[in-house]
Amino acid sequence: MPRIAVVTSSPPMVEGGHMVIARSLVDALREAGHQADIIVTPQNRFGRQASAYLATWLTDVTMADGQPIDQVISLRFPSYAVRHPKHVCWLNHTMREYYDLWDSFRATLSPRGLMKEHVRRRGMHVADRYLLGRNVSKLF
C-alpha cells in the first residue's frame, strides 16, 4: 500500500482553508486504499518567511516511523520546499502579498517598508521559481 504525505504549511494556532483541503485529500487517498497523512510545515509571521522556507527545505519527508514515504503532495508556500524524489505540487497559493495582492499591499507601506518588501519579494520570487520549477516533479 503506497504511503503518501500531504504537505501543507500553517502559522501557529491558525486553521485556514488549506487545512480543509489537506484533510479532504488525505480522506480521499485513504478511501482509495493509500496510507496517507498530513505533514504541517512552519509558516512564520510576515517578514520571517525565509526561515520557514529554510526549515521546510531541511525537513526530511522521505521516511516516517522508519518506513519510506512513496509520494509527496504539497499544497502551498513554503510547503513546496520539502525535498522528495516523487514530489508533486497541487498549488493552492503562493504568498499572495508578493504576487496578486502586491499592488494593494505596497500601497500600505512607508518608503522604507516598501524598499524592504521589494527585497523580500524578489527573494521570494527567486526561491519560488526554483522550488516550483526544479524541486517538484510535477506542478498542478
Backbone as a chain_set.jsonl record, in Angstrom:
{"seq": "MPRIAVVTSSPPMVEGGHMVIARSLVDALREAGHQADIIVTPQNRFGRQASAYLATWLTDVTMADGQPIDQVISLRFPSYAVRHPKHVCWLNHTMREYYDLWDSFRATLSPRGLMKEHVRRRGMHVADRYLLGRNVSKLF", "coords": {"N": [[0.852, -1.176, 0.0], [0.795, 2.094, -1.01], [2.483, 4.829, 0.588], [1.595, 8.048, 1.29], [2.394, 11.413, 1.702], [0.766, 14.317, 2.522], [1.567, 17.557, 2.268], [1.449, 20.606, 3.863], [1.497, 24.056, 4.892], [1.326, 26.033, 7.875], [0.563, 28.823, 9.906], [1.239, 29.171, 13.429], [-1.457, 28.14, 15.486], [-3.56, 28.713, 13.722], [-6.27, 28.036, 11.644], [-6.766, 27.439, 8.496], [-8.301, 27.486, 5.178], [-6.689, 25.851, 3.646], [-6.058, 23.726, 5.293], [-8.448, 22.368, 5.422], [-8.617, 21.497, 2.786], [-6.315, 19.856, 2.738], [-6.984, 17.866, 4.658], [-9.272, 16.765, 3.445], [-8.142, 15.745, 1.105], [-6.406, 13.79, 2.174], [-8.342, 12.091, 3.31], [-9.652, 11.228, 0.949], [-7.546, 9.902, -0.344], [-7.074, 7.829, 1.466], [-9.523, 6.487, 1.299], [-9.217, 5.523, -1.243], [-7.466, 3.524, -0.83], [-4.85, 4.073, -0.072], [-2.117, 4.674, 2.193], [-2.129, 7.486, 4.036], [-1.199, 10.716, 5.262], [-1.042, 13.908, 6.956], [1.507, 16.324, 6.825], [2.58, 19.091, 8.506], [4.225, 21.984, 7.812], [6.254, 24.775, 8.963], [4.913, 28.102, 8.871], [5.97, 31.078, 9.102], [5.44, 34.263, 10.787], [4.615, 37.282, 9.003], [7.284, 38.63, 7.159], [9.166, 36.962, 8.155], [9.498, 34.803, 6.539], [11.617, 33.622, 5.128], [13.041, 32.022, 6.913], [11.139, 30.058, 7.383], [10.947, 28.857, 4.863], [13.554, 27.782, 4.729], [13.552, 26.014, 6.96], [11.597, 24.239, 6.089], [12.777, 23.256, 3.745], [14.82, 21.807, 4.917], [13.446, 19.789, 6.172], [12.975, 16.373, 6.532], [11.247, 14.316, 4.507], [11.305, 11.83, 3.444], [11.109, 9.535, 4.892], [9.069, 8.055, 7.47], [8.379, 7.06, 10.703], [10.283, 5.032, 10.408], [9.669, 3.927, 7.969], [9.57, 4.114, 4.405], [8.359, 7.009, 2.647], [6.327, 7.095, -0.098], [5.319, 8.984, -1.902], [4.92, 12.497, -2.244], [2.673, 15.142, -1.807], [2.466, 18.445, -2.109], [0.973, 21.566, -1.064], [1.013, 24.406, -0.752], [2.788, 27.568, -0.224], [5.257, 27.656, 2.37], [5.446, 24.974, 1.859], [6.035, 23.59, -0.449], [8.736, 23.506, -0.534], [9.772, 21.213, 0.581], [11.819, 18.328, 0.139], [11.733, 15.593, -2.017], [11.974, 12.628, -3.954], [9.709, 11.906, -5.444], [7.682, 14.139, -5.818], [4.904, 16.006, -6.073], [3.218, 19.066, -6.701], [0.261, 20.495, -5.841], [-0.734, 23.349, -6.355], [-2.074, 25.519, -4.15], [-1.812, 28.176, -3.229], [0.671, 30.805, -3.538], [2.681, 33.104, -1.613], [0.563, 35.507, -1.309], [0.682, 38.319, -0.962], [3.02, 39.05, -2.196], [2.547, 38.542, -4.79], [-0.32, 38.382, -6.436], [-1.615, 40.214, -4.757], [0.087, 42.322, -4.503], [0.003, 45.076, -5.399], [-2.029, 46.309, -3.806], [-0.994, 45.724, -1.29], [1.534, 47.014, -1.275], [0.744, 49.64, -1.315], [0.18, 50.256, 1.288], [2.538, 50.63, 2.585], [5.351, 52.301, 4.114], [7.94, 54.448, 2.703], [10.444, 53.327, 3.458], [9.63, 50.787, 4.345], [8.595, 49.816, 1.955], [10.901, 49.583, 0.385], [12.228, 47.565, 1.796], [10.365, 45.455, 1.549], [10.376, 45.106, -1.212], [12.867, 43.889, -1.598], [12.49, 41.506, -0.142], [10.354, 40.453, -1.596], [11.538, 40.018, -4.116], [13.434, 38.057, -3.409], [11.671, 36.019, -2.603], [10.358, 35.471, -5.021], [12.5, 34.456, -6.545], [13.177, 32.167, -5.033], [10.719, 30.747, -5.172], [10.494, 30.325, -7.951], [12.646, 28.588, -8.387], [11.97, 26.436, -6.611], [9.386, 25.624, -7.473], [9.931, 25.045, -10.072], [12.1, 23.275, -10.176], [12.244, 21.713, -7.878], [9.996, 20.216, -7.568], [8.365, 17.346, -8.973], [6.185, 17.508, -10.61], [3.857, 20.079, -11.379], [0.747, 21.294, -10.506]], "CA": [[0.0, 0.0, 0.0], [1.634, 3.296, -1.078], [2.408, 5.821, 1.666], [1.579, 9.381, 0.69], [2.386, 12.532, 2.639], [0.193, 15.573, 2.044], [2.338, 18.555, 2.999], [0.963, 21.982, 3.794], [2.101, 24.899, 5.921], [0.33, 26.757, 8.654], [1.081, 29.587, 11.032], [0.773, 28.606, 14.694], [-2.794, 28.399, 16.017], [-4.451, 29.22, 12.676], [-6.913, 26.974, 10.87], [-7.212, 28.031, 7.239], [-8.927, 26.62, 4.195], [-5.723, 24.865, 3.161], [-6.135, 22.536, 6.152], [-9.652, 21.646, 4.979], [-8.209, 20.832, 1.548], [-5.372, 18.784, 3.081], [-7.723, 16.774, 5.308], [-10.133, 16.128, 2.436], [-7.269, 14.975, 0.225], [-5.99, 12.599, 2.923], [-9.515, 11.2, 3.382], [-9.868, 10.63, -0.376], [-6.454, 8.958, -0.587], [-7.323, 6.65, 2.306], [-10.655, 5.767, 0.702], [-8.706, 4.868, -2.451], [-6.596, 2.427, -0.431], [-3.485, 4.5, 0.233], [-1.795, 5.127, 3.532], [-1.885, 8.92, 3.837], [-1.256, 11.571, 6.438], [-0.674, 15.311, 6.743], [2.685, 16.9, 7.464], [2.424, 20.548, 8.528], [5.497, 22.688, 7.926], [6.024, 26.104, 9.532], [4.701, 29.312, 8.084], [6.228, 32.121, 10.087], [4.723, 35.527, 10.606], [5.044, 38.089, 7.869], [8.632, 39.164, 7.305], [10.043, 35.896, 8.637], [9.239, 33.652, 5.681], [12.849, 32.963, 4.679], [13.368, 30.948, 7.858], [10.165, 28.982, 7.17], [11.386, 28.148, 3.656], [14.742, 27.002, 5.071], [13.141, 24.906, 7.829], [10.871, 23.28, 5.257], [13.783, 22.646, 2.868], [15.597, 20.873, 5.73], [12.568, 18.753, 6.717], [13.107, 15.088, 5.843], [9.948, 13.668, 4.278], [11.496, 10.575, 2.72], [10.786, 8.438, 5.811], [8.265, 8.34, 8.662], [8.297, 5.85, 11.532], [11.17, 4.013, 9.866], [9.137, 3.417, 6.702], [9.678, 5.126, 3.35], [7.188, 7.69, 2.088], [6.415, 6.844, -1.536], [4.88, 10.131, -2.708], [4.599, 13.725, -1.515], [1.824, 16.126, -2.48], [2.485, 19.708, -1.361], [-0.185, 22.385, -1.428], [1.151, 25.865, -0.704], [4.081, 28.052, 0.267], [6.502, 27.18, 1.787], [5.478, 23.503, 1.927], [6.626, 23.011, -1.656], [10.194, 23.457, -0.375], [10.233, 19.89, 1.02], [12.505, 17.591, -0.922], [11.382, 14.184, -2.145], [12.12, 12.28, -5.37], [8.389, 11.856, -6.097], [7.023, 15.283, -5.188], [4.045, 16.823, -6.921], [2.638, 20.213, -6.006], [-1.062, 20.962, -6.252], [-0.545, 24.688, -5.801], [-3.225, 26.246, -3.63], [-1.35, 29.543, -3.483], [1.959, 31.307, -3.076], [2.468, 34.203, -0.67], [-0.209, 36.383, -2.191], [1.106, 39.722, -0.856], [4.139, 39.264, -3.113], [2.097, 38.19, -6.135], [-1.544, 39.032, -6.918], [-2.041, 41.301, -3.864], [1.213, 43.231, -4.351], [-0.352, 46.492, -5.559], [-2.74, 46.8, -2.617], [-0.089, 45.6, -0.148], [2.579, 48.037, -1.317], [0.129, 50.945, -1.056], [0.105, 50.471, 2.738], [3.889, 50.657, 3.139], [6.16, 53.518, 4.124], [9.035, 54.308, 1.729], [11.432, 52.371, 3.98], [8.997, 49.469, 4.313], [8.48, 49.406, 0.554], [12.221, 49.147, -0.045], [12.474, 46.276, 2.451], [9.486, 44.434, 0.97], [10.849, 44.832, -2.578], [13.957, 42.911, -1.476], [11.877, 40.236, 0.259], [9.548, 39.96, -2.722], [12.474, 39.498, -5.118], [13.945, 36.791, -2.872], [10.58, 35.037, -2.634], [10.148, 35.09, -6.421], [13.627, 33.601, -6.947], [13.003, 30.878, -4.347], [9.55, 30.055, -5.721], [10.815, 29.871, -9.309], [13.482, 27.391, -8.261], [11.256, 25.341, -5.949], [8.279, 25.137, -8.298], [10.457, 24.614, -11.363], [13.104, 22.209, -10.096], [12.122, 20.906, -6.664], [8.827, 19.334, -7.671], [8.341, 16.528, -10.192], [5.072, 17.979, -11.434], [3.132, 21.196, -10.78], [-0.652, 21.432, -10.937]], "C": [[0.898, 1.24, 0.0], [1.39, 4.241, 0.104], [2.565, 7.199, 1.04], [1.513, 10.422, 1.795], [1.796, 13.745, 1.931], [0.821, 16.665, 2.903], [1.738, 19.932, 2.763], [1.668, 22.769, 4.885], [0.994, 25.628, 6.662], [1.022, 27.592, 9.713], [0.542, 28.979, 12.322], [-0.638, 29.071, 15.05], [-3.758, 29.008, 15.003], [-4.985, 28.037, 11.882], [-7.476, 27.604, 9.602], [-7.832, 27.01, 6.315], [-7.994, 25.564, 3.646], [-5.741, 23.6, 4.01], [-7.367, 21.703, 5.807], [-9.32, 20.854, 3.711], [-7.292, 19.647, 1.862], [-6.088, 17.599, 3.716], [-8.607, 16.025, 4.308], [-9.316, 15.267, 1.482], [-6.802, 13.691, 0.912], [-7.139, 11.605, 3.021], [-9.744, 10.486, 2.054], [-8.78, 9.606, -0.702], [-6.648, 7.679, 0.223], [-8.474, 5.817, 1.746], [-10.231, 5.005, -0.557], [-7.702, 3.76, -2.124], [-5.156, 2.785, -0.139], [-3.341, 4.774, 1.725], [-1.429, 6.599, 3.372], [-1.985, 9.663, 5.155], [-0.785, 12.97, 6.06], [0.622, 15.61, 7.486], [2.513, 18.408, 7.362], [3.797, 21.172, 8.763], [5.232, 24.104, 8.436], [5.72, 27.163, 8.474], [4.818, 30.451, 9.073], [5.444, 33.384, 9.796], [5.359, 36.317, 9.462], [6.418, 38.696, 8.144], [9.641, 38.136, 7.781], [9.914, 34.633, 7.775], [10.505, 32.93, 5.236], [13.216, 31.821, 5.615], [12.388, 29.787, 7.729], [10.526, 28.175, 5.925], [12.591, 27.256, 3.979], [14.375, 25.802, 5.938], [12.424, 23.828, 7.023], [11.829, 22.544, 4.327], [14.566, 21.569, 3.63], [14.762, 19.738, 6.321], [12.672, 17.484, 5.874], [11.737, 14.439, 5.723], [10.102, 12.383, 3.465], [11.119, 9.366, 3.565], [9.889, 8.962, 6.926], [8.103, 7.03, 9.422], [9.135, 4.708, 10.965], [10.727, 3.408, 8.548], [9.256, 4.505, 5.629], [8.321, 5.734, 2.993], [7.347, 7.617, 0.575], [6.134, 8.067, -2.398], [4.611, 11.303, -1.781], [3.721, 14.588, -2.404], [1.86, 17.375, -1.609], [1.412, 20.629, -1.918], [0.072, 23.885, -1.508], [2.537, 26.249, -0.209], [4.154, 27.849, 1.769], [6.597, 25.656, 1.764], [6.074, 22.873, 0.68], [8.151, 23.038, -1.627], [10.68, 22.103, 0.135], [10.852, 19.159, -0.162], [12.12, 16.117, -0.867], [11.484, 13.828, -3.623], [10.799, 12.188, -6.136], [7.497, 12.9, -5.426], [6.205, 16.025, -6.236], [3.468, 17.945, -6.074], [1.297, 20.542, -6.643], [-1.191, 22.35, -5.638], [-1.864, 25.36, -5.449], [-2.947, 27.739, -3.743], [0.05, 29.789, -2.953], [1.667, 32.381, -2.036], [1.854, 35.365, -1.441], [0.208, 37.851, -2.123], [2.245, 40.043, -1.813], [3.788, 38.919, -4.554], [0.837, 38.994, -6.481], [-2.038, 40.16, -6.014], [-0.965, 42.375, -3.698], [0.801, 44.702, -4.428], [-1.071, 47.043, -4.334], [-1.849, 46.725, -1.381], [0.926, 46.733, -0.139], [2.025, 49.431, -1.031], [0.076, 51.269, 0.434], [1.471, 50.707, 3.372], [4.505, 52.049, 3.124], [7.259, 53.356, 3.073], [10.101, 53.297, 2.185], [10.881, 50.941, 3.934], [8.888, 48.934, 2.899], [9.818, 48.884, 0.031], [12.527, 47.751, 0.529], [11.636, 45.164, 1.813], [9.829, 44.128, -0.486], [11.944, 43.766, -2.551], [13.388, 41.544, -1.114], [11.083, 39.612, -0.891], [10.444, 39.34, -3.789], [13.03, 38.144, -4.664], [12.911, 35.681, -2.924], [10.341, 34.555, -4.063], [11.259, 34.157, -6.915], [13.472, 32.215, -6.328], [11.844, 30.093, -4.953], [9.812, 29.529, -7.128], [11.658, 28.592, -9.263], [12.667, 26.22, -7.719], [10.147, 24.764, -6.82], [8.751, 24.629, -9.66], [11.379, 23.412, -11.293], [12.932, 21.277, -8.908], [10.946, 19.942, -6.72], [8.883, 18.571, -8.996], [7.286, 17.022, -11.166], [4.327, 19.064, -10.661], [1.739, 21.269, -11.377], [-1.234, 22.699, -10.36]], "O": [[1.689, 1.417, 0.927], [0.259, 4.426, 0.554], [3.545, 7.476, 0.349], [0.689, 10.331, 2.705], [2.272, 14.148, 0.87], [0.63, 16.695, 4.119], [1.546, 20.363, 1.626], [2.366, 22.188, 5.716], [-0.112, 25.813, 6.154], [1.965, 27.127, 10.353], [-0.508, 28.337, 12.307], [-0.964, 30.251, 14.927], [-4.674, 29.738, 15.381], [-4.23, 27.144, 11.498], [-8.536, 28.228, 9.63], [-7.884, 25.82, 6.624], [-8.44, 24.497, 3.225], [-5.468, 22.513, 3.501], [-7.333, 20.476, 5.89], [-9.696, 19.689, 3.581], [-7.473, 18.56, 1.314], [-5.829, 16.451, 3.353], [-8.675, 14.797, 4.329], [-9.749, 14.182, 1.094], [-6.802, 12.623, 0.298], [-6.937, 10.404, 2.837], [-10.0, 9.282, 2.03], [-9.07, 8.556, -1.276], [-6.414, 6.578, -0.277], [-8.405, 4.588, 1.723], [-10.813, 3.974, -0.894], [-7.151, 3.131, -3.028], [-4.319, 1.897, 0.026], [-4.315, 5.066, 2.42], [-0.499, 6.92, 2.633], [-2.751, 9.291, 6.043], [-0.211, 13.186, 4.993], [0.805, 15.199, 8.631], [2.324, 18.946, 6.27], [4.444, 20.919, 9.78], [4.103, 24.587, 8.35], [6.21, 27.11, 7.346], [3.871, 30.754, 9.798], [4.867, 33.555, 8.722], [6.479, 36.045, 9.03], [6.674, 39.212, 9.232], [10.841, 38.408, 7.808], [10.191, 33.528, 8.24], [10.461, 31.724, 4.99], [13.655, 30.764, 5.162], [12.772, 28.638, 7.948], [10.423, 26.948, 5.928], [12.64, 26.103, 3.55], [14.836, 24.69, 5.681], [12.627, 22.637, 7.257], [11.704, 21.333, 4.144], [14.931, 20.542, 3.057], [15.319, 18.815, 6.914], [12.482, 17.516, 4.658], [11.136, 14.057, 6.727], [9.138, 11.904, 2.868], [10.839, 8.294, 3.029], [9.934, 10.139, 7.283], [7.731, 6.01, 8.841], [8.735, 3.546, 11.037], [11.352, 2.466, 8.06], [9.063, 5.685, 5.92], [7.287, 5.066, 3.034], [8.372, 8.026, 0.03], [6.655, 8.175, -3.508], [4.131, 11.121, -0.662], [3.985, 14.748, -3.595], [1.343, 17.366, -0.492], [0.993, 20.505, -3.069], [-0.601, 24.573, -2.275], [3.345, 25.402, 0.169], [3.099, 27.877, 2.402], [7.691, 25.102, 1.663], [6.567, 21.747, 0.731], [8.793, 22.634, -2.597], [11.886, 21.852, 0.128], [10.455, 19.353, -1.311], [12.175, 15.481, 0.186], [11.12, 14.642, -4.472], [10.778, 12.375, -7.353], [6.667, 12.576, -4.576], [6.756, 16.602, -7.174], [3.257, 17.784, -4.872], [1.215, 20.832, -7.837], [-1.7, 22.5, -4.528], [-2.657, 25.718, -6.319], [-3.758, 28.484, -4.294], [0.542, 29.097, -2.062], [0.519, 32.546, -1.624], [2.549, 36.106, -2.135], [0.102, 38.563, -3.122], [2.415, 41.199, -2.202], [4.641, 38.997, -5.438], [0.938, 40.181, -6.791], [-2.818, 40.996, -6.47], [-1.094, 43.248, -2.84], [1.223, 45.496, -3.588], [-0.75, 48.138, -3.873], [-1.945, 47.586, -0.507], [1.153, 47.349, 0.902], [2.752, 50.304, -0.559], [-0.059, 52.435, 0.807], [1.556, 50.96, 4.573], [4.221, 52.865, 2.247], [7.49, 52.245, 2.596], [10.595, 52.508, 1.38], [11.578, 50.009, 3.534], [9.068, 47.739, 2.665], [9.869, 47.876, -0.674], [13.023, 46.875, -0.179], [12.136, 44.066, 1.568], [9.599, 43.011, -0.95], [11.95, 42.852, -3.376], [13.763, 40.536, -1.713], [11.138, 38.404, -1.12], [10.146, 38.264, -4.307], [13.086, 37.198, -5.45], [13.231, 34.539, -3.251], [10.142, 33.361, -4.29], [10.989, 33.184, -7.619], [13.619, 31.205, -7.016], [11.977, 28.898, -5.218], [9.404, 28.417, -7.463], [11.409, 27.643, -10.005], [12.673, 25.135, -8.301], [9.988, 23.545, -6.895], [8.045, 23.867, -10.321], [11.441, 22.617, -12.231], [13.432, 20.153, -8.935], [10.917, 18.954, -5.987], [9.379, 19.078, -10.002], [7.464, 16.965, -12.383], [4.183, 18.98, -9.442], [1.571, 21.301, -12.596], [-2.401, 23.008, -10.599]]}, "num_chains": 1, "name": "protein.A"}
